[in-house]
Amino acid sequence: MKLSDYKDEAALDLLADLIEPATEILADAEVRKAAEDGSRLRAVALAIKNHKRAVMSVLATFDGVPATEYHCNVLTLPAKLIELFDDPDIAQLFTFAGQTEEQTPSGSPTENTEDVAQ
């Protein structure tokens, strides 16, 4: 099922179930750097190596299976990952979710120049 197929309560449930594992994966500086450099396969490999439970949780969520009951193998995993990465909505979701670190402002704060009644 494509991400855009989820509606209403199902969409809310899906998002709630994805927040924690996605945040864990995207908080990894190595994964983010690989993704930003355009190396999607390296980012996926790092996510799998460094965040196995989070990756399993994401895959289980998309399959509608509890993470404790989800199983994958080396033959089915590549197809599943390709399916997920071919969905442009998923890329957008994970890009949005990855924007969690504090940004440095580009300049100094501006002064309020409005007249203040005294």
Secondary structure, DSSP 8 states (H G I E B T S, - for coil): --GGG--HHHHHHHHHHHHHHHHHHHT-HHHHHHHHTT-HHHHHHHHHHH-HHHHHHHHHHHHT--GGG----TTTHHHHHHHHHT-HHHHHHHHHHTTTS----SS------S----
